[in-house]
């Protein structure tokens, strides 16, 4: 049974810890280096035929040089050792301390102070340079982390980017654990560093107690990530502690890392929540629009059917009964189109459209569509322009009949009675595609609906009769399912122009991709 982890809750007033220095050698090694340098100068100076004055400058230069390599304690030791060696070995009388003479004492004290001050100032400058270098390195590390998080896509990508940067900034493996909605730690985003169940339970209890905590668990440094102080943490950043003797974990950088990760994850979660809210609002809007449209569209043909059936029951006039049957047929056709569009839209959204591509004649497709729409197309002269050499279409004939029918019906309901509709077919200039184009002489497409023209429940203001606004959406979906496309615009002489394209190929070959 593993021991329970100890969790420390840092005080809010706890000052940030200073930057850690770079890896340094053992203090005994530094003192040994000082003794070695002083001994070398002393032995070498013994064989130099010179007075004791120039050797004092050599000792002073050695103290300043050592301050670049060793710490403040060894620098102080270097100043003392060099002063004693200079006095004992080289000041007359040699091999004896001569500090009792006033001029020697003043010179020796002055040397010691100059050596100590020069060494300490050099060491301080070195420490300041190291501090600035490490601060720049920390800023560069955090900048790289920020850029990596900003360029990441979802939450998983952000977690992967954070762990990649953490592995570069800290010695040892790293892992990121995120709390779920129930307050439990999820699986690690990096499997190389795993927490024991006891550690996970302790962190979950700490989160339930609503305090941020730093934990030390079996050689792993853990930092609870909270997006905003006082709010429940959203995860745990785990960094493997280095082995004894190696550079320690930069705790200040670790806190900055956690804060940056928390901010990035919080932004993504807030953005995702806003997107979910937007989708819910849009779904609710579409739901209400569908109910309003369906109820309105069902009301008219059902009223016609009810009235016609009641009159049919009360009349014996054959001619009158024929008119009533015609009204019933018209209303049922309208209901048929309404239900058909709803079913087709449902199939598109479910991905259930599986085109059965085969060679078909465009004239047959148009003929079926015209026959289905005989009543709504009756008030509009329909002009067909199909060249004699029009090639066969490699398409799903049933889907193309719906496409042509919806385009013709769209032109009929958005233009006044008596205005002509033109249907043109042919090949593009490069011969790679075939097209069918439906043009009308209505008010055209307004700029405000151009972007959402092929969306669901989009109805133009100029529509002269009902409709759910699904026709163009179905055209767009059916064309994409067959590898084609659809374009919309306004004609030179006014009116809307809708063009559908399909890849062209000769029978016996496949159309180009």
C-alpha positions in Angstrom: 0.0 0.0 0.0 1.5 3.3 -1.1 1.7 6.1 1.4 -0.6 9.1 1.1 0.9 12.1 -0.6 1.6 15.2 1.4 0.0 18.3 0.0 1.2 21.7 0.9 -1.1 24.7 0.4 1.1 27.8 -0.4 0.2 31.0 1.4 -1.3 33.7 -0.8 1.3 36.2 0.6 4.3 33.9 -0.2 6.7 35.8 -2.4 7.9 34.2 -5.6 11.1 32.3 -5.3 14.1 33.8 -7.1 15.5 32.3 -10.2 17.7 29.3 -9.6 21.3 29.7 -10.6 23.0 27.4 -13.1 24.5 24.1 -12.1 27.7 24.8 -10.0 30.5 22.6 -8.9 30.7 21.4 -5.3 31.9 24.1 -2.8 34.8 21.9 -1.8 35.9 21.9 -5.4 35.7 25.7 -5.5 37.8 26.1 -2.4 40.3 23.6 -3.8 40.5 25.6 -7.0 41.3 28.7 -5.0 44.0 27.0 -3.0 45.5 25.6 -6.2 45.7 28.9 -7.9 47.2 30.7 -4.9 49.7 27.9 -4.4 50.7 27.9 -8.1 51.3 31.7 -8.0 53.3 31.4 -4.8 55.5 28.6 -6.1 56.0 30.3 -9.5 56.8 33.6 -7.9 59.4 32.1 -5.7 61.5 31.4 -8.8 60.9 34.9 -10.3 63.7 37.4 -9.5 61.4 40.3 -8.7 60.4 42.3 -5.7 57.2 41.6 -3.8 55.3 44.6 -5.4 54.5 43.1 -8.9 53.5 39.8 -7.3 50.8 41.6 -5.4 49.2 42.6 -8.7 49.4 39.0 -9.9 47.6 37.9 -6.7 45.0 40.6 -7.2 44.4 39.6 -10.9 44.0 36.0 -9.7 41.3 37.0 -7.2 39.3 38.9 -9.9 39.7 35.9 -12.3 38.5 33.5 -9.6 35.4 35.6 -8.9 34.2 34.8 -12.4 34.3 31.0 -11.7 33.5 30.6 -8.0 31.0 31.9 -5.4 31.3 34.7 -2.9 32.6 32.5 -0.1 35.5 31.2 -2.2 36.3 34.7 -3.4 36.6 35.9 0.2 38.8 33.0 0.9 40.9 33.8 -2.1 41.5 37.4 -0.9 42.5 36.2 2.6 44.8 33.4 1.3 46.5 35.5 -1.3 47.1 38.3 1.2 48.6 35.9 3.7 50.8 34.2 1.1 52.0 37.5 -0.3 52.9 38.7 3.2 54.5 35.5 4.5 56.4 34.4 1.4 57.4 37.6 -0.5 57.3 40.6 1.8 60.6 41.1 3.5 61.6 39.4 5.7 60.6 36.4 3.6 59.0 33.3 5.3 57.7 35.5 8.1 54.7 37.7 8.8 55.7 41.3 8.7 52.4 43.0 9.3 53.8 44.7 12.5 55.5 47.4 10.4 53.1 50.3 9.7 53.8 50.6 6.0 53.5 46.9 5.4 50.3 46.7 7.4 48.8 49.6 5.4 49.8 48.0 2.1 48.5 44.6 3.1 45.2 46.0 4.3 44.8 48.0 1.2 45.5 45.0 -1.0 43.1 42.8 1.0 40.3 45.4 0.7 40.9 46.0 -3.1 41.0 42.3 -3.7 37.9 41.7 -1.7 35.9 44.5 -3.3 37.0 43.8 -6.8 36.2 40.1 -6.4 32.8 40.7 -4.8 31.9 43.3 -7.5 32.9 40.9 -10.2 30.9 38.1 -8.6 27.9 40.4 -8.3 28.1 41.4 -11.9 28.4 37.8 -12.9 25.3 37.0 -10.7 23.4 39.8 -12.3 24.4 38.7 -15.8 23.3 35.2 -14.9 20.0 36.5 -13.5 19.3 38.5 -16.7 20.3 35.5 -18.9 18.0 33.2 -17.0 15.2 35.7 -17.0 15.5 36.1 -20.7 15.6 32.3 -21.0 12.4 32.1 -18.9 10.7 34.8 -21.0 11.7 33.0 -24.2 10.4 29.7 -22.8 7.0 31.3 -21.8 6.8 33.0 -25.2 7.3 29.7 -27.0 4.7 28.1 -24.8 2.2 30.9 -25.5 2.8 30.6 -29.2 2.5 26.8 -29.1 -0.8 27.0 -27.2 -2.2 29.7 -29.5 -1.4 27.7 -32.6 -2.9 24.5 -31.1 -6.4 23.5 -32.2 -8.5 21.8 -29.5 -7.9 21.0 -25.9 -5.9 17.8 -26.7 -3.6 19.7 -29.1 -3.1 22.4 -26.4 -2.2 19.7 -23.8 0.2 18.0 -26.2 1.9 21.4 -27.0 2.2 22.3 -23.3 3.8 18.9 -22.5 6.2 19.3 -25.4 7.3 22.7 -24.1 7.5 21.4 -20.5 9.8 18.6 -21.5 12.1 21.2 -23.0 12.0 23.6 -20.0 12.3 21.1 -17.1 14.5 18.2 -16.5 12.5 15.0 -16.5 9.2 13.7 -17.8 6.0 15.7 -17.5 2.3 14.9 -17.5 -0.9 16.9 -17.6 -4.1 15.7 -15.8 -7.4 17.5 -16.3 -10.4 17.3 -14.0 -13.7 16.2 -15.5 -17.1 17.7 -14.7 -17.4 15.4 -11.7 -14.2 16.6 -10.2 -12.2 13.5 -11.0 -8.8 13.4 -12.6 -8.9 12.0 -16.1 -6.2 10.0 -17.8 -2.8 11.5 -18.2 -2.1 13.3 -21.4 1.4 11.8 -21.3 1.6 8.2 -20.3 5.4 8.3 -19.3 4.6 9.9 -15.9 1.7 8.3 -14.0 0.3 9.2 -10.6 -0.7 6.6 -8.1 -4.4 6.2 -7.1 -3.6 7.7 -3.7 -2.2 10.8 -5.2 -5.2 11.2 -7.5 -7.6 10.9 -4.6 -5.7 13.4 -2.5 -5.7 15.9 -5.4 -9.4 15.4 -6.0 -10.1 16.0 -2.3 -7.9 19.1 -2.5 -10.0 20.4 -5.5 -13.2 19.7 -3.6 -11.9 21.8 -0.8 -11.4 24.7 -3.3 -7.7 25.5 -2.7 -4.8 25.4 -5.0 -2.0 23.2 -3.8 1.5 22.2 -4.5 2.2 18.5 -3.9 5.3 16.4 -3.4 4.5 12.8 -4.3 7.2 10.1 -4.7 9.8 12.3 -6.5 7.2 14.2 -8.6 6.5 17.9 -8.3 2.8 18.6 -8.8 1.2 22.0 -9.3 -2.6 22.3 -9.4 -3.7 24.5 -12.3 -6.5 27.0 -11.6 -7.6 29.5 -14.3 -8.6 32.2 -11.9 -7.6 32.4 -8.2 -10.5 31.2 -6.0 -12.1 29.1 -8.8 -11.9 25.3 -8.9 -8.7 24.1 -10.5 -9.0 22.5 -13.9 -6.0 20.2 -13.9 -2.7 19.2 -12.5 0.8 19.7 -14.1 3.2 17.0 -12.9 7.0 17.4 -13.4 9.4 14.6 -12.4 11.9 15.8 -9.9 15.5 15.6 -11.0 18.0 13.3 -9.3 20.0 14.6 -6.4 22.8 16.8 -7.5 21.2 18.0 -10.7 19.7 21.4 -11.4 16.4 21.8 -9.3 13.0 22.5 -10.8 12.5 26.2 -11.4 9.5 26.6 -9.2 8.8 30.2 -10.4 8.9 29.0 -14.1 6.7 26.0 -13.1 4.1 28.4 -11.7 4.2 30.6 -14.8 3.8 27.4 -16.9 0.8 26.4 -15.0 -0.8 29.9 -15.2 -0.2 30.0 -19.0 -1.7 26.5 -19.5 -4.6 27.3 -17.3 -5.3 30.5 -19.2 -5.1 28.7 -22.6 -7.4 25.8 -21.5 -9.8 28.2 -19.9 -10.0 30.2 -23.1 -10.7 27.1 -25.1 -13.3 25.9 -22.7 -15.0 29.3 -22.7 -14.9 29.3 -26.5 -16.3 25.8 -26.6 -19.1 26.7 -24.1 -19.9 29.7 -26.3 -20.0 27.5 -29.4 -22.3 25.0 -27.6 -24.6 27.8 -26.5 -24.6 29.2 -30.0 -25.4 25.7 -31.4 -28.2 25.3 -28.9 -29.7 28.7 -29.8 -29.4 27.9 -33.5 -30.9 24.5 -33.0 -33.8 26.0 -31.0 -34.2 28.6 -33.7 -34.3 26.0 -36.4 -36.7 23.9 -34.4 -39.1 26.8 -34.0 -38.7 27.7 -37.6 -39.4 24.1 -38.7 -42.5 23.9 -36.5 -43.8 27.3 -37.8 -43.1 26.5 -41.4 -44.5 22.9 -41.2 -47.6 24.0 -39.4 -48.1 26.8 -41.9 -47.4 24.7 -44.9 -49.6 21.9 -43.7 -52.5 24.2 -42.8 -53.2 25.4 -46.3 -53.3 22.0 -48.2 -55.1 20.3 -45.3 -57.7 23.1 -45.3 -58.1 22.7 -49.1 -58.5 18.9 -48.7 -61.0 19.3 -45.9 -63.1 21.8 -47.7 -63.0 19.9 -51.0 -64.0 16.6 -49.4 -66.9 18.3 -47.6 -68.1 19.8 -50.8 -67.6 16.6 -52.7 -69.9 14.8 -50.3 -72.7 17.4 -50.8 -72.6 17.8 -54.6 -73.9 15.5 -57.3 -72.8 17.7 -60.2 -70.2 15.7 -62.2 -68.4 18.8 -63.5 -68.2 20.3 -60.0 -67.0 17.0 -58.6 -64.3 16.9 -61.2 -63.1 20.4 -60.1 -63.1 19.3 -56.5 -61.1 16.2 -57.3 -58.6 18.4 -59.2 -58.2 20.6 -56.0 -57.7 17.5 -53.9 -55.0 16.3 -56.3 -53.2 19.7 -56.2 -53.3 19.8 -52.4 -52.0 16.2 -52.2 -49.2 17.1 -54.6 -48.2 20.0 -52.4 -48.2 17.7 -49.4 -46.2 15.2 -51.2 -43.5 17.8 -52.1 -43.5 19.0 -48.5 -43.0 15.6 -47.0 -40.5 14.7 -49.7 -38.3 17.7 -49.0 -38.4 17.0 -45.2 -37.3 13.4 -45.8 -34.6 14.4 -48.3 -33.2 16.9 -45.8 -33.2 14.3 -43.1 -31.4 11.8 -45.3 -28.8 14.5 -46.2 -28.1 15.3 -42.5 -27.9 11.6 -41.6 -25.4 10.9 -44.5 -27.8 8.4 -45.9 -27.6 9.6 -49.5 -25.8 7.0 -51.6 -25.9 8.0 -55.3 -26.4 5.3 -57.8 -24.3 6.8 -60.6 -25.2 5.7 -64.2 -25.6 7.2 -67.6 -28.8 9.1 -68.1 -30.3 11.5 -70.6 -30.9 15.1 -69.5 -34.1 15.3 -71.5 -35.6 12.4 -69.5 -34.6 14.1 -66.2 -36.2 17.4 -67.3 -39.3 15.6 -68.6 -40.0 13.8 -65.2 -39.4 17.1 -63.3 -41.8 19.0 -65.5 -44.5 16.4 -65.2 -44.2 16.4 -61.4 -44.5 20.2 -61.3 -47.1 20.7 -64.0 -49.5 22.7 -61.8 -47.0 25.2 -60.2 -45.2 25.7 -63.6 -48.5 26.3 -65.5 -48.4 30.1 -65.0 -44.9 30.4 -66.4 -43.7 29.9 -70.0 -40.8 27.4 -69.9 -38.2 27.7 -72.6 -35.8 24.7 -73.0 -32.4 25.2 -74.7 -30.7 21.8 -75.1 -28.2 21.3 -77.9 -28.6 18.3 -80.1 -25.1 17.1 -79.2 -25.8 17.3 -75.5 -23.9 14.4 -73.9 -25.3 11.9 -71.4 -25.0 12.7 -67.7 -23.1 10.4 -65.4 -25.3 10.9 -62.4 -28.1 9.5 -60.2 -31.2 10.1 -62.3 -33.5 10.2 -59.3 -31.4 12.8 -57.5 -31.1 14.9 -60.6 -34.9 14.9 -61.1 -35.1 16.3 -57.5 -32.4 18.9 -58.3 -34.1 20.1 -61.5 -37.5 20.0 -59.9 -36.4 22.1 -56.9 -34.7 24.7 -59.2 -37.8 25.0 -61.4 -40.1 25.2 -58.4 -37.8 27.8 -56.8 -38.1 29.9 -60.0 -41.9 29.5 -60.1 -42.6 30.5 -56.5 -40.2 33.5 -56.5 -41.4 35.2 -59.7 -44.8 36.7 -60.7 -47.2 34.7 -62.8 -46.6 35.1 -66.5 -42.8 35.6 -66.3 -40.8 33.2 -68.3 -38.4 30.5 -67.0 -35.5 29.3 -69.1 -33.7 26.0 -68.7 -30.4 25.6 -70.5 -28.0 22.6 -70.7 -24.6 22.2 -72.3 -20.9 21.7 -71.8 -18.4 24.2 -70.3 -15.8 25.8 -72.6 -13.0 23.4 -71.5 -15.3 20.4 -72.0 -14.6 19.0 -68.6 -18.1 19.6 -67.1 -21.7 19.6 -68.2 -24.2 22.0 -66.7 -27.9 22.7 -66.3 -28.9 26.3 -65.8 -32.3 27.7 -64.6 -32.9 31.4 -65.2 -35.9 33.5 -64.3 -37.0 37.1 -64.7 -37.8 37.8 -61.1 -36.3 40.2 -58.6 -33.0 38.3 -58.4 -30.9 37.4 -55.4 -30.4 40.1 -52.8 -26.9 40.6 -51.4 -28.0 39.9 -47.8 -29.1 36.4 -48.6 -26.3 35.5 -51.0 -24.1 33.9 -48.3 -26.9 31.8 -46.7 -28.7 31.0 -49.9 -28.1 27.2 -49.7 -28.8 27.0 -46.0 -31.8 25.3 -44.4 -35.1 27.2 -44.1 -34.0 30.1 -46.3 -36.9 31.7 -48.0 -36.8 34.8 -50.2 -39.0 37.8 -49.4 -40.4 37.7 -53.0 -41.8 34.2 -52.6 -45.4 34.3 -53.9 -46.5 31.0 -52.3 -45.4 28.9 -49.4 -42.5 26.6 -48.9 -40.1 25.4 -46.1 -37.0 26.9 -47.6 -35.3 23.5 -48.0 -35.3 23.3 -51.8 -31.9 24.9 -52.5 -30.3 23.2 -49.5 -31.4 19.9 -51.0 -30.0 20.9 -54.4 -26.7 21.7 -52.8 -26.5 18.5 -50.9 -27.6 16.3 -53.8 -25.0 17.9 -56.1 -22.2 17.4 -53.6 -23.2 13.8 -53.2 -22.7 13.2 -56.9 -19.4 15.0 -57.1 -20.9 18.1 -58.6 -21.5 21.7 -57.5 -24.0 24.5 -57.7 -23.6 28.2 -58.2 -26.1 31.1 -57.9 -26.1 34.6 -59.2 -28.1 37.3 -61.0 -28.5 37.5 -64.8 -27.5 40.4 -67.0 -31.2 41.1 -67.7 -32.3 40.7 -64.1 -33.6 37.6 -62.3 -31.8 34.8 -60.6 -29.6 32.2 -62.3 -28.8 28.8 -60.8 -26.3 26.5 -62.4 -25.4 23.0 -61.5 -22.3 21.3 -62.7 -21.3 17.6 -63.1 -18.0 16.1 -64.3 -18.2 15.1 -67.9 -17.0 11.9 -69.5 -18.0 9.8 -72.5 -19.9 6.5 -72.0 -17.6 3.7 -71.2 -15.2 5.9 -69.2 -15.2 7.5 -65.8 -15.6 11.2 -65.3 -12.5 13.1 -64.1 -12.1 13.6 -60.4 
